[in-house]
């Protein structure tokens, strides 16, 4: 799971790379469908807030992560105009793009590499995948505010953040 040290390291690496970043421009969202809890973590105050997001807030991009137990399954990004990808494509197989968590899981199941005890067959998997992801994973999202200065620079920073967390978390399904 992403913690305060990861955020501090991201900020330090970002500043070294030439991005001027502080904690106030990053918000970490933690969501567990199983626990039916959605939290926004304020790192400056060191506490969970009651308000959290189920979609990308206006004028923000996002880095999203999915965890199963202590393993990161997927890291991805959603830009300023990518709310559909952020909200649904990582839960619904049919609306999923090729680089989504459902597609990666289906590929693993088809190759008998993952969770054969959960799904009887691939067709069963298509029907249960949405539920399985929501019930068995924890999702953490980092929202990155766009300050309005330079959209291209903002997009570079979002790409940098995604790469940082791919390297840091070593997701099982990166590139799938």
C-alpha positions in Angstrom: 0.0 0.0 0.0 1.1 3.6 -0.6 2.1 5.4 2.5 3.3 8.7 3.7 7.0 7.8 2.9 6.1 6.9 -0.7 4.4 10.3 -1.1 7.5 12.1 0.4 9.8 10.1 -1.9 7.6 11.0 -4.9 7.8 14.7 -4.0 11.6 14.5 -3.5 12.1 12.7 -6.8 9.8 15.1 -8.6 11.6 18.1 -7.3 15.0 16.6 -8.4 13.5 15.9 -11.8 12.5 19.6 -12.2 8.9 19.5 -11.1 8.0 21.9 -8.4 5.7 19.9 -6.2 4.5 20.0 -2.6 2.1 17.9 -0.6 -0.9 20.3 -1.1 -1.1 19.4 -4.8 -1.4 15.6 -4.2 -4.3 13.8 -2.5 -4.4 10.1 -1.7 -7.7 8.3 -1.9 -8.1 4.9 -0.3 -11.1 2.7 -1.2 -12.0 -0.8 -0.2 -15.3 -2.0 -1.6 -15.2 -5.0 0.8 -15.1 -2.6 3.8 -17.4 -0.2 2.1 -15.2 2.6 3.1 -13.8 5.5 1.1 -11.2 7.8 2.6 -9.2 10.8 1.5 -5.9 10.9 3.4 -4.5 14.4 4.2 -0.8 13.8 4.6 -0.2 17.2 6.1 -2.6 16.6 8.9 -1.7 12.9 9.1 -5.4 11.8 9.2 -8.2 10.4 7.1 -10.9 12.8 6.1 -14.6 12.0 5.7 -14.7 13.2 2.2 -13.3 11.1 -0.6 -13.8 10.8 -4.4 -15.5 8.2 -6.5 -14.5 10.1 -9.7 -11.7 12.4 -10.6 -12.3 15.8 -9.1 -12.6 18.7 -11.5 -9.2 19.9 -12.8 -7.3 16.9 -11.6 -5.6 13.8 -13.1 -5.1 10.6 -11.2 -2.8 7.7 -10.6 -4.7 4.6 -9.6 -3.4 1.4 -8.0 -5.0 -1.9 -7.2 -3.8 -4.1 -4.4 -4.5 -7.7 -3.4 -3.2 -8.4 0.1 0.3 -6.9 0.0 0.8 -7.2 -3.8 0.2 -4.4 -6.2 -1.7 -5.7 -9.2 -1.9 -2.6 -11.4 -0.8 1.0 -11.6 -2.3 3.3 -14.1 -3.1 6.9 -14.9 -6.2 8.9 -15.9 -5.8 12.3 -17.4 -7.9 15.5 -17.0 -10.5 14.1 -19.4 -10.4 10.4 -18.5 -13.1 10.0 -15.9 -14.7 7.0 -17.6 -11.4 5.1 -17.5 -10.9 6.0 -13.9 -14.4 4.9 -12.8 -15.3 1.8 -14.8 -12.8 0.3 -17.1 -10.9 -1.4 -14.4 -14.0 -3.2 -13.2 -15.9 -4.1 -16.3 -14.3 -6.6 -18.7 -16.4 -5.6 -21.7 -15.6 -1.9 -21.4 -12.0 -2.5 -20.6 -9.1 -1.4 -22.7 -6.2 -3.8 -23.3 -4.1 -2.5 -20.5 -6.8 -2.9 -17.8 -6.9 -5.1 -14.7 -9.9 -7.2 -16.0 -8.1 -8.0 -19.2 -4.9 -8.9 -17.3 -6.8 -11.2 -15.0 -8.6 -12.9 -17.9 -5.3 -13.5 -19.6 -3.9 -15.1 -16.5 -7.0 -17.3 -16.0 -7.0 -18.4 -19.6 -3.4 -19.5 -19.1 -4.3 -21.3 -15.8 -1.9 -19.1 -13.9 -4.2 -17.3 -11.6 -7.0 -18.1 -9.2 -8.4 -21.3 -10.7 -10.2 -22.0 -7.5 -12.2 -18.7 -7.8 -13.6 -19.1 -11.3 -14.8 -22.4 -12.8 -13.9 -21.3 -16.3 -13.4 -18.2 -18.4 -17.1 -17.6 -19.0 -17.7 -17.8 -15.3 -14.9 -15.3 -14.9 -16.5 -12.8 -17.2 -19.7 -12.9 -15.1 -18.0 -12.6 -11.7 -14.9 -10.5 -12.4 -16.5 -7.1 -11.6 -17.7 -8.5 -8.2 -14.4 -10.3 -7.5 -12.3 -7.1 -8.2 -14.5 -5.0 -5.9 -14.6 -7.6 -3.1 -10.9 -8.6 -3.1 -8.8 -5.6 -4.0 -8.1 -2.3 -2.3 -7.7 0.7 -4.6 -5.6 3.7 -3.8 -5.8 6.8 -6.0 -3.5 9.8 -6.0 -5.2 12.9 -7.4 -2.9 15.5 -9.0 -4.3 19.0 -9.2 -3.8 21.0 -12.5 -2.7 24.5 -11.6 -3.7 25.9 -15.0 -0.2 27.0 -16.0 0.9 24.4 -18.5 -1.1 21.4 -19.5 1.8 19.7 -21.3 3.9 20.0 -18.2 1.1 18.7 -16.0 0.8 15.6 -18.3 4.6 15.1 -18.1 4.2 15.1 -14.3 1.3 12.6 -14.4 3.5 10.3 -16.5 6.4 10.8 -14.1 4.1 9.8 -11.1 2.9 6.7 -12.9 6.4 5.6 -13.7 7.5 6.3 -10.1 4.8 4.1 -8.7 5.4 1.3 -11.3 9.0 1.2 -10.2 8.2 1.5 -6.5 5.3 -1.0 -6.3 6.3 -3.5 -9.0 2.8 -4.3 -10.1 2.1 -7.9 -11.2 0.2 -6.9 -14.3 2.1 -4.0 -15.7 2.2 -3.9 -19.4 -0.7 -6.4 -19.7 
